[in-house]
Amino acid sequence: MENNSRNPNNEEKEKEEQVVNPWEVSAGKEGSKIDYDKLIDQFGCQRLDQTLIDRVQRLTSRPPHVFLRRGVFFAHRDFSEILDAYERGEKFYLYTGRGPSSEALHLGHLVPFMFTKYLQDVFKVPLVIQLTDDEKCMWKNLSVEESQRLARENAKDIIACGFDVTKTFIFSDFDYVGGAFYKNMVKVAKCVTYNKVVGIFGFTGEDHIGKISFPPVQAVPSFPSSFPHLFSGKDNLRCLIPCAIDQDPYFRMTRDVAPRLGYHKPALIESLFFPALQGETGKMSASDATSAIYVTDSGKNIKTKINKYAFSGGQDSVENHRKYGANLEVDIPVKYLGFFLEDDEELEHIKREYGAGRMLTGEVKKRLTEVLTEIVERHRTARAAVTDEMVDAFMAVRPLPTMFN
């Protein structure tokens, strides 16, 4: 008879191991942080090195984005092939997305969109943005109608990042899936066995079949033929996907299938997680308001959250801090400044002074509050200008005749 009892030692070991997939990010053992080198080995992607960053600067004649310079986007799959193709004069398109599970975005959600806008601007290429309202309906137990409403609300935040409507198509799965897109979904589904999808995503017998059938939906925007109104007759077009590294499992599956269907493997450029205010054990979460800075937060809220919740690497007394300095490895305000403080010299100055104990935690938190308040207020102003008609314009199924100009 089969023994279904679990070994408590195995359970303890599972708790200690880091978990990174599209639905859960945890460093595992209490107090530890995400091991990105281990993730690169586990997922089989490559580290983004300085030679690639220098090459981007040379090909675009623009300074690399702060997220490239600081290693926020740190891993890739075939990014060098995208640059090879671009250098030969070949075009490509960008694909990224958002699972609309909350009314407002937090700063972690903005990271891939800020970077994608930079890529669109410097390479002058079209972009498709998928709103997976169907996924969130299935995973978050939201109604179909609520998922669709959140998708439109989130679209306003995405548009507020400054994307070019003549080069950008935003679509929600509930509205767009069908036709050529659905044909590609079926082709992908036929290539992936149940065992394979369980191995990649860790589904169990308790998961409903909607979850098991979802991965092809996120896979096929990587194929140009899924968008006949944009890329008709351009089946050889390459695709570059900027995303956080927890989305990698979807595209490992996609890259395995793509050559069998006659498409290029999509290339990826992948980011670190934007850490929670409480520390680097996981990513900023929309389900925990105290872990996140939202684009709807007031300046007063931002100040309160940073002062109250942002984990500090400073010492327990001013005397000890002056003597020993701050531990920059665990200090969240310094991590956040690494994402959002544009000035490299100022960042290095803060690190040097704070690490030596000459600058206090309160001073660093004050500077971070200024930086984040400016970003959030700028975003809020831009979002307030986004009308329902603008959302309709971005989401209209239409050709983009000047998308490569």
C-alpha positions, 0 to 999 in steps of 0.5 A: 500500500502506498505511504502518503505520510510526509517526512517532517524533515523533507517539509522542513527542507522545503520551507528552507529552500527559496521558491521563485515562480510566477505566483510565489516568491520567497527566499525560504529560510527566515532572514535570508534573501533571494539568491540570484546566482542560484536562480540563473543556474536553476533556470538556465539563463545568462548573466547580463554582463558589461560588454552587452551593456556597452554594446547597447550604448554603442548601438543606440547612441544613448546612455544605458538606462539606470536599470542596466547600469545598476544591474536591476536587469541582470539576466537574459536569454539570447539578448545578444542575438537581438542585438546581432539582428538589430545591427544587421538592420533587422527589426524586432518587437517588444512584449511585456505584460501585467496581471491586473490583481489590484486597483493601483500599481506599486513601484515594483510593478512600474519597474518593467514598464519604465524599462520597456519604455526606454527600450521602445524609445532607443530601439524605435520598435513596436510593443505589445502589452498583455493584460492577463485578466483571465489569469487573475480571475483564475488565481485570485478568485476575482469575478470576470467583470472585476478582472476586466475592470482592474485591467482597464484601471491598470492600463491607465497606469501603464499608459501614464508611463509615456508609451507611444500610441503609434507603436503600442498595442495593449490588449486584455485576454478576455477581449482579444483571445481568438482567431490567429492568437487562439490557433497559436495557443492550440499549437503550443498546447499540443506540444506541451505534455501534462508532465512537462507543465507540472514539472515547469510550474509545479501544478498539483492535483488540487489545481483546477484545469484553468490553471493548467491550460493557461500557460499557452495564453502567456506564451503566444504573444511571443509569436508575431502571427498572434497579431495579424493586424500588426505583423501580417507576413512578418512571421520571422520577426524576433521578440524581446520580452522585458520582465521580472525573473519570476516569469521565466518559467512561461518562456522556458516552455515557449522557447522549447516549443517555438522552433517546432512551430517555425518561430524564433525563440523569444529573447528575454531580459530579466530583472531582480525583484523590487524588495519589500520595505521590510527586507529582501526575503521576497518581492514587494506585494500588492496584498500587503499595503505596508510592504509597498509604496503605491503610485496612489500614496500621498507624500505623507504616506510615503514618508510614514512608510519609509520611516516606519517600515523600511528595513535599515542597515544602520546601527542601534545607536548613533554612537555605534553607527558612527563607530561601525557604519551601516550594513549596506547589504541589508539596507532597504533605503539604499537598495531603493535609491539604487533603483530610482536615484538617477545620479550615480555620483550622489548614490556613491557618495551616500553609500560611502558616507552611510557605510562609514557612519558619517551619514545617519539612517534618518538622512538616507530615508529623507533623501529616499522620501524626496526621490520616491515622492517626486516619481509618484507625484509625476506618475499621478499627474500623468495618470490623471490625464489618461482618459477612457478614450485614450485607453480605447485608442491603445487597446483598439485592434488596428494596424500601426503603420509607423511602428518601425519609423 
